[in-house]
Amino acid sequence: MQYRRLGKTGIDVSSVGLGTWQLGGRWGTPFDNDLADSILHTAIDQGINFIDTADVYSQGLSENAIGKFINSIPEQIYVATKCGRQIDPHVSSGYQCDVLRKYVENSLRNLQLDALDLIQLHCPPTEVFYRPEIFQLFADLKNEGKIRHFGVSVEKVEEGLKAIEYENVETVQIIFNMFRQRPRDLFFEEAIQRDVGIIARVPLASGLLTGTMNKSTSFAPEDHRAFNRNGARFDRGETFAGVDFDTGLAATGELAKIFSKKEMSIQALNWILMHDAVSTVIPGASSSQQVLSNVKAAELAPISDGKMQVVEQLYRQHIRPLVHHFW
């Protein structure tokens, strides 16, 4: 495992972390505590020291499982959680300081911690980024010792650029992968200048970039890949990185000409890690085997210039028109 500095937090985190949206089961299946424990143990055994979760993942069960686990082991593990998505309707006016403070305190209880290593606003409406009092709240919480570091998770580059204008924003979690390349332009430059850690999320475009899907692939009704392709419940950019499913399949077919199906997912992670601005990438895992596969990306040789050019050309011709200017 390789380790990178998470911006001005000063924390050295594993270049491959663990995302836990589907911890303890696949999307749309009940939470399985034994499976969650197995995944977490495998991750730590492989050198992963950065786990990302959220209070809404499995209605708090993800935080609970992680809290129980980290309090049972001697290793230093950094846990990032998120808050705000419980607000319903999910609009700017629902973001109130007393509400957010309560969420932080609930996460402290769920994780069985005295202070949160990293708390992130969980993809709030764009208007929230223009409300300084919300960001001041987290400065206050840090002064109170309830949180150690503060960051944001965003849908849009615009939101990331606005967020890092606040001095206390230390990290930004943003969708970045072969099918979502816009962040590496202006946003990465600004983040580096401000020493902001970048956490790359949705790195495999909801599984498209694993190369294992085809037109016959089906998804459970409760799986966001079935119901959210057009943004029915939340931002459609969260599902397949905003790429039309058939277009995504065609694009991964082209990628299969330069990467074998066996290596496609880890090369997709490798592609992300070739960008020095990225501190860590957080693929999810619904099995220990997926963790073992993901961590291989940390040890791969750089992708050749020729293959990088193929990925760039594929993005420009087939993907960019669909996603680049939306997020």
N, C-alpha and C positions, 0 to 999 in steps of 0.2 A: 504494500500500500504506500502511496505517496501522500504527503501532507502539504497543505497550502495555508497561507495566512488569510484569515477571514476579515480582510480590510482592517479598519481601525479598531475592531474589537480586540485585536492582538492574539486571538485564539488560532491555533494551528489545527485545522480540521482535515479529515481524510478527503482526498480529492473525489472519491466516490462515497457519498453518504447513503442514507436510507430514507426514502419517502414512505409515509405510512398511511396514505389515503386508503389503500386496500389491505392494510395489515390485518392478519387474522381471517383472511378470506378473500375471494375475488369480488369485484364490484357486483353488488346485487345479491350477495350471499350472506348468511348470518355470521356474526363475529365468532371466531374460534380461538379461545384463549390459549390452548395448547399449541395451535399453529403459530399464533403470534409469538409465543415464547420461543419456539423453534427458530423462527425467522430472526428474532432479535439475537439469540445466542450465536447463530451462524454469522450474522453481521459483525458482532464483536470479535469473534474468533478470527475473522478475516481482516481485522484491523480497522474496521469502520468505527469512528468515534463521534459521528455527527448524525443525529436522528431528527427528522422534521415531522411534526405532527400538527394537529389542530383540534380545538375543542369540539368541532362538529364532526370529526371523523368517527363514525360509528357511535354518534351521540355520546362522546366522552369515553367510550370503551378503549379507544386507541391510547389516549392519555393515561388511563388507568393501568393498562397493561404495561406501558413503557415505564410508568412510575414504579410499579411493583418490581419490574425487572432491574432498573438501574439501582434501586436500593438494595438489591440482593447480590451485587457484584462489586469487586474492588476497583475495577478500571474507571478511569476518568472519561465519562461520556458527556457530550454536550447535546442538550435537547433544545430544539427550537420549536415553539408552538405558535399558534395564531389565534386571533380573536376577531370577532365582528360579524362573521357570517350567520350567527344566530339571529341577528336583527331581522325582523319580519314585519312589514315589508322592508326589503333591503335597500333603503334609501338614505340619503345623507342626513336627513333630520333625525333618523333613528340613532345616529352616532352621537351619544351624549357621554360626558365624562364619567358620570356615576354608573352608567351601564357598562362601559368598558372597564372601569375599575372592578366591578363585580366579576366580569369575565376573567380578569387576571387572577383575582382571588380564588375563583373556582378552579382555574388551571393549576394553581399552587397546590390546592387540595388533591386534585386528581393525580398530579405527578408526585405528590408527597415531598415537596421541596420547600425550602425556606425562601428561595429566590429563583426566578426563571432565568436560565442562561441567556435566552433570546426570545423575546415576544415580538410578534409581527402583526400589523394590521392585515386582515385577511381579505385582500382584493376589495377594498371599499369602493363605493361609487366615486367617480372622478372628483366630484365637488368636495369630498372630504379632504383631499390633498390641498385645498385652498382654505382650510380652517386651522389656523395656528394653535387654537386652544386645544385641539385634539393632540397635537404633537407635544404641547407643553405638559399635558397630562402624563405622558410617558417619561418626560424629564423628571417630573415630580415623583413618579413611582420608582425611578432609579435612585433618586435622592433618599427615598424612604427605605431602600434596600430590598424592594420586592422584585425588581428585575435588575439584571446585570447589563443587558444590551437590548437595543431596540432597532427594529427594522420594519420593512413593509413587503408585502407580496402584491404584485401589480398585474393587471391585464395588459396595459398599454405602455409603450415607451414614454409617451407624454406624462403618464403618472409617475414613472420612475424618475424622470428628469425633474419634475416638480418636487418629489419627495426628498431628493438629495440636496435640495436647497436648505432643508432643515438640518442644522448642525448635529442634532442628536440621532439622525437616521444613519445607522452604521452598516446596514445590509439592505439589499434589494433582492427579492426573489422574483424571477421573471422567466417566462417561457422562452426557451432558446434551444433550438435543435436544427437539424438539416433543413427542416421545412419552415422554420421561423428564424430567419437570419437578421432581421432588422436591428435587434439590440446591439449587434457588434459594431454598428456605425457610431453615431454621435453618443449614444447612451454609454457604451463601454468607455469611450474617451473621457466623458465627464465623470464617470464613476472612479476611474483610475486617478484622475486629478484630485478627487475629494477623498480618496482612500476608502471607498465604500466596497464592502465585500459583495460579490455577486453569487447568488445561489441559483443554479440553472434547474428549472423545473419542467415537467412534462417532456423529458429528454427524448422519449421514444414515441412521441406523438400518439399517446394512448394505445400503443402497441403496433401502430402502422410500421414503425421503423424496426420492428423485430424481423420483418420479412416472413412471418408465419401466417399472415392472413390472406384470404382470397375472397372472391365474390360469394362463396358459399358460407363464409364465416358468419355465425349468428351470435347474438348477444341476449342475455336475459333481459326481460322488460325493465327491471330495476337498474340495469347497467346504463350509465350515462351515454355510452356509445350507441345505445339503442334509442334513447328518448331525447337526447340533447344536441343532436347534430345541427339543428337550426336554432339552438339557444332557447329551448322551451322552458328550462328551469334556471339556467345561469349562462354566463357568457359562452357563446358557441366556440370561442377560441380555446376553451379548455378541452374540447372534444376533438380528437385527431388534429390538434393544434389549429383548428379552423379550416382544415383542408377537406374538400369534398372527398368522401370515402373512395369513390371509383377513381378519381384523379390520384389520390394517395396510393392506391394499389398499383396504378400504372407507373407512378414514379418509383415505387419500391422495386417494381419489376426491372426498371432501368438500373437501379442501384445494384440489383443482383448480378448484373453483368460485370461489376468490378469488385463486389464483395460477395462471398459465398453466403448462402442462407444461414449457415452455422455461425458465421462471424458478424453478420450484419448488425445485430443489436449492440455488440460491444464496440464495433467500429463507429456506430452512431454516437456512442458515449465518448469514444476516443476523439471524434471530430470536435465535440464540445470542449474537451479538456485541452485541445490544441490551442485554445484561445486563452492566453495568459490572464486576461481580466477575470476569468471564472475562478472562484475560490473552490467551489464544490458543485457536483452534479448529484441530484437526488432521485434516481430511479426508484420506483416502487417495486415491491416483490410480494407475490402471493404464495411463495414457497421458498424453502431454503435453497433449492436448486437455482432459482432465479437470482438469489443473492450471490451465489458462487459464480454464476455467469457474469453478473454485472461488475464484480470487483476485478475481473480480468482486464477491464479497460484501463485500469490504473497502471498496468505494466506493459502496455502495447507500445511498439515503436510508432513514431509519427506516420501519419498517412502520407503517401507519396504526393509530390506536387501534381503529377498527372491525374491521380484519383481525386485530389482536392478540386482540380479544375472541372472534372466531370460533375462533381456534386454542385459546384457553383453554377455551371451551365444548366444543369437540370432544374435548379431552383429558379434561375432567371426565366427560363422558357415556360415552365409548367406550374410552378408554385407561387412565385412572387406576385403575379397578377391577382391571385385569390386572397392573399393574406397580408402582403407587405404594408399596405396603407390603412389597414383596419386596426392593427395593433402596434 
